[in-house]
Amino acid sequence: MDACVFLAPRLPLPPAMGRQSPFWLLPLANRPLLLRMLEGLAAGGITRCHLLHDPGDLEAMQLVRGRLPQGLVVEWLPRGEGTLMESLTRLRGHLGEDFLVLPFPHLTGPSLGLLLEEHRRQRNACTVVAGEPNQKPPASAPKLFCCNQAVLGLPATLGCDDFTTLAKALVDAGARVGVCEAGVTVAPLEGLVDFHRCVLRILRKELEGTDRPGTRIEAGVFVGRGCHIHPTARLRAPVLLGDGCHICRDAEIGPGVCLAPGTVVERASALRDTVALRDCVVGPLQHVDRAVIQAGLLIRMPDLAMALAADPHFLGAQPAQPPLDNLNVLAQRALAAAVLVLCSPVLLGMYALHLAQPRKRLICMATVSGEARETADGKMRLRRFRMRTFSSQRLFLRHLPSLWDVLMGRLRLVGTEPLPPRSAGLLRESWQRVRFLAPVGLVPPWARLRGIPLTFTQKRVVEQEYTLCRSVRGDLRILCAALLQALPRQSEGKRPEARLPQNRQPEGPPPPRPQAPPRRAS
């Protein structure tokens, strides 16, 4: 039987999380959600699956193309606009006589075959699976259903966008709607609460056909490759650790904890019913219960209360790919050194003008605040340094002396805006102080906006997003955008007309001669 899965529109996620990847690519127990869903559909008897996605998810599609389960034919189709039934009607030629519809991702297993078999046996126009009786809110009710081609031909069903309105329209039209109560195990994934709950069910082995990747070291505890666990750390089942996790001394992990690869848990910290996504760092002496963590973002369950951690020693992001970050710093220093060597005559001329006219103060020294660093007493304080600038309206000439600070490691070419200590002291809210976790630079992150004027608060919002999602590729894009803006552009106004010499006639046919008005007859 065929299946049609709606992956678009994207389910609501926090901006810092949804910007990284769509919902259907989140690591569900350290495996992509889409792969687990496709494996469950294949185990339930689905032979061909149509995935209706967003047009902007082409890059994410490439991540799962070579990892699809065998024996299952997958077709990627754009959803387009319209309701659920309108989209299915457009795909009528691709679907078989009977097909399964998933309005959003669901996790299934071999028991899905009971729903498909009952739908064929009863010859219903539409058959829906009943919810599990032992499951309590806040889990969403399963909304997958089977239907046939006759449903797509009814005009009353075209405006339906969910099963509730579809079932009512079918009953009014006299069609037969059935409910399968044969004990089909289905886990709906309609949001982040369902995602967190589904991970806990996988850890407790409550979902059929789902595996826990890793090596089993004791009952209910699975550990990936390259993990470092201190002898005094305690792991309470069920626990799943990804590759390269680092658990420090006196840490307590579990029960119900899933850590993504590269997660670090510092000393004497306790995690319970918590899911960590990607590279995260949990600071010492911290207690996290029933939450989803990604970098500096902590989301409480089930009320979805979000908190941004400004202190990296409570919750932060582990530097992704440290060799690439170090290579980025070396590349920026090499580029700054090359520009200083090439522009050394201009720089010497600047200092000569500054010494010849000291009253004008052509080269200024200003104290600015840098990123936050840990002091000897264990507190986080802002680093201060002296920054050189040249008094000029041109951006390149103004920051040319500052390249020496980039060469010495005090600045970077791309980073947050260097603020005076007085302006930095005004940033007291937690989301505003997130910017101090990133290095300061000459080119701010809003340079990619191509000259759009921003207020002081809007700049701080852009810096917060840059701090949480910065990467080497993103820095290169910002730097290229700043270089393109620095290029001279021709004004958009009227161009001056070219003047021809007096002894040269313009090319082209001569202008027509004015004709005399016709004379009136007397």
C-alpha positions as CSV (number, residue, x, y, z in Angstrom):
1,M,0.0,0.0,0.0
2,D,1.1,3.6,-0.6
3,A,1.6,6.2,2.1
4,C,1.4,10.0,1.8
5,V,3.3,11.9,4.5
6,F,2.9,15.7,4.9
7,L,6.2,17.2,6.1
8,A,5.2,20.8,5.3
9,P,4.5,23.3,6.6
10,R,7.1,23.1,9.3
11,L,5.9,22.5,12.8
12,P,6.4,25.4,15.2
13,L,9.9,25.5,16.8
14,P,11.9,28.1,18.6
15,P,13.8,30.4,16.1
16,A,17.2,29.3,17.3
17,M,16.2,25.6,16.9
18,G,14.1,25.8,13.7
19,R,16.7,27.7,11.9
20,Q,19.2,24.8,12.1
21,S,17.0,22.0,10.5
22,P,13.3,21.2,10.0
23,F,11.4,19.2,12.6
24,W,11.5,16.0,10.7
25,L,15.3,15.9,10.8
26,L,15.7,16.3,14.6
27,P,17.6,13.4,16.2
28,L,15.0,11.2,17.8
29,A,17.0,9.0,20.2
30,N,20.2,10.0,18.2
31,R,18.7,9.0,14.8
32,P,16.8,11.3,12.4
33,L,13.1,11.4,13.0
34,L,12.4,10.8,9.3
35,L,14.4,7.7,9.1
36,R,12.7,6.2,12.1
37,M,9.3,7.0,10.6
38,L,10.2,5.4,7.3
39,E,11.5,2.3,8.9
40,G,8.2,1.9,10.9
41,L,6.2,2.4,7.7
42,A,8.2,-0.3,5.9
43,A,7.8,-2.7,8.8
44,G,4.0,-2.1,8.7
45,G,3.6,-3.1,5.0
46,I,4.1,0.2,3.2
47,T,5.9,-0.3,-0.1
48,R,5.9,3.3,-1.6
49,C,5.9,6.5,0.4
50,H,5.2,10.0,-1.0
51,L,6.9,12.8,1.1
52,L,5.3,16.2,0.6
53,H,7.9,18.7,1.7
54,D,8.7,22.4,1.6
55,P,10.6,23.7,-1.5
56,G,13.3,25.1,0.8
57,D,14.2,21.7,2.3
58,L,16.3,20.5,-0.7
59,E,19.5,20.7,1.3
60,A,18.0,18.7,4.1
61,M,16.7,16.1,1.6
62,Q,20.3,15.3,0.6
63,L,21.2,14.3,4.1
64,V,18.8,11.3,4.1
65,R,18.8,10.2,0.4
66,G,21.4,7.5,0.9
67,R,20.2,6.3,4.2
68,L,16.6,5.3,3.3
69,P,15.4,1.8,4.3
70,Q,15.6,-0.9,1.7
71,G,12.4,-2.2,0.1
72,L,10.7,1.1,0.4
73,V,10.3,3.4,-2.7
74,V,10.4,7.1,-1.6
75,E,9.2,10.0,-3.8
76,W,9.8,13.6,-2.8
77,L,7.0,15.9,-4.0
78,P,6.3,19.6,-3.2
79,R,3.1,20.1,-1.3
80,G,2.0,23.4,-2.8
81,E,-0.9,25.5,-1.5
82,G,-4.3,24.3,-0.5
83,T,-5.9,22.1,2.1
84,L,-5.0,18.5,2.9
85,M,-7.6,17.0,0.6
86,E,-6.8,19.4,-2.2
87,S,-3.1,18.3,-2.1
88,L,-4.2,14.6,-2.1
89,T,-6.5,15.2,-5.1
90,R,-3.5,16.7,-7.1
91,L,-1.6,13.5,-6.3
92,R,-4.4,11.2,-7.4
93,G,-2.5,9.8,-10.3
94,H,0.5,8.9,-8.1
95,L,-1.6,7.0,-5.5
96,G,-3.0,3.5,-5.5
97,E,-6.6,2.4,-4.9
98,D,-6.1,2.4,-1.1
99,F,-3.4,4.6,0.6
100,L,-2.4,5.7,4.1
101,V,-2.4,9.5,5.0
102,L,-0.1,11.0,7.7
103,P,-1.0,14.7,8.2
104,F,2.2,15.1,10.2
105,P,5.0,12.6,11.2
106,H,4.0,9.5,13.2
107,L,6.1,6.6,14.6
108,T,4.6,3.2,13.7
109,G,5.7,-0.4,13.6
110,P,4.7,-3.9,12.4
111,S,1.3,-3.5,14.1
112,L,0.4,-0.9,11.4
113,G,-0.4,-3.9,9.2
114,L,-3.5,-4.5,11.3
115,L,-4.9,-1.1,10.3
116,L,-4.2,-1.7,6.6
117,E,-5.8,-5.2,6.7
118,E,-8.9,-4.0,8.5
119,H,-9.4,-1.2,6.0
120,R,-9.2,-3.7,3.1
121,R,-11.5,-6.2,4.8
122,Q,-14.2,-3.7,5.8
123,R,-14.0,-1.8,2.5
124,N,-14.4,1.5,4.3
125,A,-14.1,4.8,2.5
126,C,-11.9,5.9,5.4
127,T,-10.5,4.1,8.5
128,V,-8.8,5.8,11.4
129,V,-6.7,4.2,14.1
130,A,-7.9,4.5,17.7
131,G,-5.7,6.1,20.4
132,E,-3.9,4.0,22.9
133,P,-6.0,3.7,26.0
134,N,-3.1,3.8,28.5
135,Q,-1.6,7.0,27.2
136,K,-2.5,10.3,28.9
137,P,-2.2,14.0,27.9
138,P,-0.3,16.0,26.9
139,A,0.4,13.5,24.1
140,S,-1.5,14.2,20.8
141,A,-4.0,11.8,19.5
142,P,-2.9,9.8,16.4
143,K,-4.4,11.3,13.3
144,L,-3.3,9.0,10.5
145,F,-6.0,7.2,8.5
146,C,-6.5,5.1,5.4
147,C,-8.8,6.0,2.5
148,N,-9.5,5.1,-1.1
149,Q,-9.7,6.9,-4.4
150,A,-13.5,7.3,-4.1
151,V,-13.0,9.8,-1.3
152,L,-10.9,12.1,-3.6
153,G,-13.8,12.3,-6.1
154,L,-16.3,13.8,-3.6
155,P,-16.7,17.6,-3.9
156,A,-17.6,17.9,-0.2
157,T,-14.2,16.7,0.9
158,L,-12.0,19.3,-1.0
159,G,-12.2,21.9,1.8
160,C,-11.2,19.4,4.6
161,D,-7.8,20.0,6.2
162,D,-7.9,17.3,9.0
163,F,-9.6,14.0,9.7
164,T,-12.3,15.5,11.9
165,T,-13.8,17.6,9.2
166,L,-13.2,14.8,6.6
167,A,-15.1,12.2,8.7
168,K,-18.0,14.6,9.1
169,A,-18.2,15.3,5.4
170,L,-18.0,11.6,4.6
171,V,-20.8,10.7,7.0
172,D,-23.0,13.5,5.6
173,A,-22.3,12.1,2.1
174,G,-23.3,8.5,3.2
175,A,-19.8,7.0,3.0
176,R,-18.6,4.4,5.5
177,V,-16.1,5.5,8.1
178,G,-14.5,2.9,10.4
179,V,-12.3,2.9,13.5
180,C,-9.5,0.3,14.0
181,E,-9.3,-0.8,17.6
182,A,-6.9,-3.8,17.0
183,G,-4.1,-2.4,19.2
184,V,-2.1,-0.5,16.6
185,T,1.0,1.2,18.3
186,V,1.3,4.7,17.0
187,A,3.2,7.6,18.4
188,P,2.2,11.0,16.9
189,L,4.8,13.8,16.6
190,E,2.9,17.0,16.3
191,G,5.3,19.2,18.3
192,L,8.2,19.4,20.7
193,V,6.2,18.0,23.6
194,D,5.4,14.8,21.6
195,F,9.1,14.7,20.5
196,H,10.3,14.7,24.1
197,R,7.7,12.1,25.1
198,C,8.5,9.9,22.2
199,V,12.2,9.8,23.1
200,L,11.4,8.7,26.6
201,R,9.2,5.9,25.2
202,I,12.0,4.7,23.0
203,L,14.4,4.6,26.0
204,R,11.8,2.6,28.0
205,K,11.3,0.2,25.0
206,E,7.6,1.1,24.8
207,L,7.6,1.5,21.0
208,E,7.9,-1.5,18.8
209,G,10.6,-1.7,16.2
210,T,12.7,1.1,17.6
211,D,16.3,0.5,18.5
212,R,18.7,2.3,20.8
213,P,22.1,2.8,19.1
214,G,25.2,2.1,21.1
215,T,26.8,-0.6,23.2
216,R,24.8,-2.0,26.1
217,I,27.0,-1.8,29.2
218,E,24.2,-2.7,31.7
219,A,20.5,-3.1,31.8
220,G,18.9,-0.1,30.0
221,V,22.2,1.9,29.6
222,F,23.6,2.3,26.0
223,V,26.8,4.1,25.3
224,G,28.3,5.3,22.0
225,R,31.8,5.1,20.8
226,G,34.5,7.3,22.4
227,C,32.6,8.2,25.5
228,H,34.5,9.2,28.7
229,I,32.6,8.4,31.9
230,H,34.2,9.2,35.2
231,P,34.3,6.3,37.7
232,T,32.3,8.4,40.3
233,A,29.5,9.3,37.8
234,R,26.2,7.4,38.2
235,L,24.1,6.2,35.2
236,R,20.5,5.2,36.1
237,A,18.6,3.4,33.4
238,P,17.2,4.1,30.9
239,V,20.1,6.2,29.5
240,L,21.4,6.7,26.0
241,L,24.7,8.4,25.4
242,G,25.9,9.4,21.9
243,D,29.4,9.1,20.5
244,G,32.0,11.2,22.2
245,C,30.0,12.2,25.3
246,H,32.0,13.3,28.4
247,I,30.6,12.7,31.8
248,C,32.6,14.3,34.6
249,R,32.9,13.2,38.3
250,D,30.0,13.0,40.6
251,A,27.5,13.6,37.7
252,E,24.1,11.8,37.9
253,I,22.6,10.9,34.5
254,G,19.1,9.4,34.4
255,P,16.6,8.0,34.4
256,G,15.2,9.0,31.1
257,V,18.2,10.9,29.6
258,C,19.3,10.9,26.0
259,L,22.5,12.8,25.1
260,A,23.4,13.6,21.6
261,P,27.0,13.0,20.4
262,G,29.6,15.4,21.8
263,T,27.6,16.4,24.9
264,V,29.6,17.4,28.0
265,V,28.2,17.2,31.6
266,E,30.4,18.9,34.2
267,R,31.0,17.7,37.7
268,A,28.1,17.2,40.2
269,S,25.4,17.9,37.7
270,A,22.2,15.9,37.5
271,L,20.0,15.3,34.5
272,R,16.6,13.6,34.5
273,D,14.0,13.1,31.8
274,T,16.1,15.4,29.6
275,V,17.0,15.3,25.9
276,A,20.2,17.1,24.7
277,L,20.5,17.9,21.0
278,R,23.8,18.3,19.2
279,D,26.9,19.6,21.0
280,C,25.8,20.9,24.4
281,V,27.7,21.7,27.6
282,V,25.9,21.5,31.0
283,G,27.9,23.3,33.7
284,P,28.9,22.1,37.1
285,L,26.4,21.8,40.0
286,Q,23.3,22.1,37.7
287,H,20.1,20.2,38.0
288,V,17.9,19.9,34.8
289,D,14.6,18.0,34.9
290,R,12.1,17.4,32.0
291,A,13.7,19.6,29.4
292,V,15.0,19.7,25.8
293,I,18.4,21.4,25.5
294,Q,20.1,22.8,22.4
295,A,23.2,24.9,22.8
296,G,22.3,27.8,25.1
297,L,18.5,27.2,24.8
298,L,16.6,25.2,27.4
299,I,12.9,24.3,26.9
300,R,10.9,23.0,29.9
301,M,8.4,20.3,29.4
302,P,5.4,20.2,29.0
303,D,4.7,24.0,29.3
304,L,7.4,24.9,26.7
305,A,8.9,27.6,28.9
306,M,12.1,28.7,27.2
307,A,15.2,30.1,28.8
308,L,18.4,31.4,27.2
309,A,21.5,30.9,29.4
310,A,23.9,33.9,29.2
311,D,26.4,32.1,31.5
312,P,28.2,29.4,29.6
313,H,29.1,27.7,32.9
314,F,25.4,26.9,33.4
315,L,24.4,25.9,29.9
316,G,26.2,26.6,26.6
317,A,27.2,25.3,23.3
318,Q,30.3,23.3,22.8
319,P,32.4,24.8,19.9
320,A,31.4,22.8,16.9
321,Q,34.5,21.4,15.1
322,P,37.2,23.1,17.1
323,P,39.9,22.5,14.4
324,L,37.8,24.4,11.9
325,D,37.3,27.3,14.4
326,N,41.1,27.4,15.0
327,L,41.7,27.4,11.3
328,N,39.2,30.2,10.9
329,V,41.1,32.3,13.4
330,L,44.5,31.6,11.7
331,A,42.9,32.5,8.3
332,Q,41.6,35.8,9.6
333,R,45.0,36.7,11.1
334,A,46.7,35.8,7.8
335,L,44.3,37.9,5.9
336,A,44.8,40.8,8.3
337,A,48.6,40.5,7.9
338,A,48.4,40.5,4.1
339,V,46.2,43.6,4.1
340,L,48.5,45.4,6.5
341,V,51.5,44.6,4.3
342,L,49.7,45.7,1.1
343,C,48.4,48.9,2.7
344,S,51.5,49.7,4.7
345,P,52.2,53.0,2.6
346,V,48.6,54.2,3.4
347,L,49.1,53.3,7.1
348,L,52.4,55.1,7.3
349,G,50.8,58.1,5.7
350,M,48.0,58.0,8.3
351,Y,50.5,58.1,11.1
352,A,52.5,60.8,9.4
353,L,49.3,63.0,9.2
354,H,48.5,62.2,12.8
355,L,52.0,63.3,14.0
356,A,52.0,66.4,11.7
357,Q,48.5,67.5,13.0
358,P,48.1,66.2,16.5
359,R,45.2,68.5,17.4
360,K,43.0,66.9,14.8
361,R,43.4,63.4,16.4
362,L,43.2,61.5,13.2
363,I,44.0,58.2,15.0
364,C,41.9,57.6,18.0
365,M,42.2,55.1,20.8
366,A,38.9,54.0,22.4
367,T,38.2,51.5,25.2
368,V,35.7,48.9,24.2
369,S,34.2,45.7,25.8
370,G,35.0,42.3,24.4
371,E,33.6,38.8,25.1
372,A,33.0,37.5,28.6
373,R,35.9,35.5,30.2
374,E,36.3,33.6,33.5
375,T,38.5,35.3,36.1
376,A,40.6,33.6,38.8
377,D,37.7,33.8,41.3
378,G,35.4,31.9,39.0
379,K,33.2,34.9,37.9
380,M,32.5,35.9,34.3
381,R,33.7,39.4,33.5
382,L,33.9,41.4,30.2
383,R,37.3,41.8,28.7
384,R,38.3,45.4,27.9
385,F,41.0,46.6,25.4
386,R,42.0,49.7,23.5
387,M,40.9,49.8,19.9
388,R,42.5,52.0,17.2
389,T,40.5,53.8,14.5
390,F,41.2,56.4,11.9
391,S,39.0,59.5,11.5
392,S,37.5,58.9,8.1
393,Q,34.1,58.5,6.6
394,R,35.2,55.5,4.6
395,L,34.8,52.2,6.4
396,F,38.0,50.7,5.1
397,L,40.2,53.6,6.1
398,R,38.5,53.9,9.5
399,H,39.2,50.3,10.4
400,L,42.6,49.9,8.8
401,P,44.6,50.5,12.0
402,S,42.3,48.0,13.8
403,L,43.8,45.2,11.7
404,W,46.7,45.2,14.0
405,D,44.3,44.2,16.8
406,V,43.0,41.4,14.6
407,L,46.6,40.3,14.1
408,M,47.3,40.3,17.8
409,G,44.1,38.3,18.6
410,R,42.1,41.0,20.4
411,L,39.6,41.3,17.5
412,R,38.3,39.2,14.7
413,L,37.3,40.2,11.2
414,V,33.7,39.0,11.8
415,G,32.0,39.2,15.2
416,T,29.7,41.2,17.5
417,E,30.0,45.0,17.5
418,P,32.6,46.4,19.9
419,L,30.6,48.5,22.4
420,P,31.9,51.1,24.9
421,P,31.8,49.9,28.5
422,R,28.9,52.3,29.3
423,S,26.7,50.9,26.5
424,A,27.7,47.3,27.4
425,G,26.6,47.9,31.0
426,L,23.1,48.7,29.8
427,L,22.6,45.2,28.5
428,R,21.3,43.5,31.6
429,E,18.6,41.1,30.4
430,S,19.6,37.5,29.8
431,W,18.9,37.4,26.1
432,Q,20.9,40.6,25.6
433,R,24.0,39.3,27.4
434,V,24.1,36.2,25.2
435,R,26.1,38.3,22.7
436,F,29.1,38.4,25.1
437,L,29.7,34.7,24.5
438,A,30.9,35.5,20.9
439,P,34.1,37.3,20.0
440,V,34.0,40.9,18.9
441,G,34.9,41.8,15.3
442,L,35.3,44.6,12.8
443,V,32.4,43.4,10.6
444,P,29.1,43.0,12.5
445,P,26.7,40.2,11.7
446,W,24.0,42.6,10.2
447,A,26.4,43.3,7.3
448,R,24.6,40.6,5.4
449,L,21.4,42.7,5.5
450,R,22.9,44.9,2.8
451,G,22.6,48.3,4.4
452,I,19.2,48.0,6.1
453,P,19.2,50.5,9.0
454,L,18.7,48.9,12.4
455,T,18.0,50.3,15.9
456,F,20.1,49.5,18.9
457,T,17.7,46.8,20.1
458,Q,17.4,45.2,16.6
459,K,21.2,45.0,16.4
460,R,21.3,43.2,19.8
461,V,18.7,40.7,18.5
462,V,20.8,40.0,15.4
463,E,23.8,39.5,17.6
464,Q,22.0,37.0,19.8
465,E,21.0,34.9,16.8
466,Y,24.6,35.1,15.5
467,T,26.0,33.9,18.8
468,L,23.7,30.9,19.0
469,C,24.1,29.9,15.3
470,R,27.5,31.1,14.2
471,S,29.7,29.0,12.0
472,V,32.7,29.3,9.8
473,R,30.5,29.3,6.7
474,G,28.3,32.0,8.2
475,D,31.4,34.2,8.9
476,L,32.6,33.9,5.3
477,R,29.1,34.9,4.0
478,I,29.1,38.0,6.3
479,L,32.6,38.9,5.2
480,C,31.8,38.6,1.5
481,A,28.6,40.6,1.9
482,A,30.6,43.4,3.6
483,L,33.2,43.4,0.8
484,L,30.5,43.6,-1.8
485,Q,29.0,46.6,0.0
486,A,32.4,48.3,0.1
487,L,32.7,48.3,-3.6
488,P,31.9,51.6,-5.4
489,R,28.5,51.6,-7.0
490,Q,27.2,53.9,-9.6
491,S,24.5,56.2,-8.4
492,E,20.9,55.4,-9.2
493,G,20.1,59.0,-10.2
494,K,20.2,60.5,-13.7
495,R,23.4,60.0,-15.5
496,P,25.0,63.1,-16.9
497,E,24.6,63.3,-20.7
498,A,27.8,63.1,-22.7
499,R,28.7,66.3,-24.5
500,L,29.8,66.1,-28.1
501,P,32.5,68.3,-29.6
502,Q,31.3,71.2,-31.7
503,N,32.9,70.0,-34.8
504,R,31.4,66.6,-34.6
505,Q,27.8,65.7,-35.6
506,P,25.9,63.1,-33.7
507,E,25.4,59.8,-35.3
508,G,22.1,58.6,-36.6
509,P,19.4,60.0,-38.9
510,P,18.9,63.8,-38.9
511,P,15.9,65.1,-37.0
512,P,12.8,65.8,-39.1
513,R,12.3,69.5,-40.2
514,P,9.3,71.3,-38.9
515,Q,6.5,71.6,-41.5
516,A,4.7,74.9,-42.1
517,P,1.0,74.9,-41.3
518,P,-1.4,74.5,-44.3
519,R,-2.8,77.6,-45.7
520,R,-6.5,78.2,-45.7
521,A,-8.3,78.7,-49.0
522,S,-9.7,82.2,-49.5
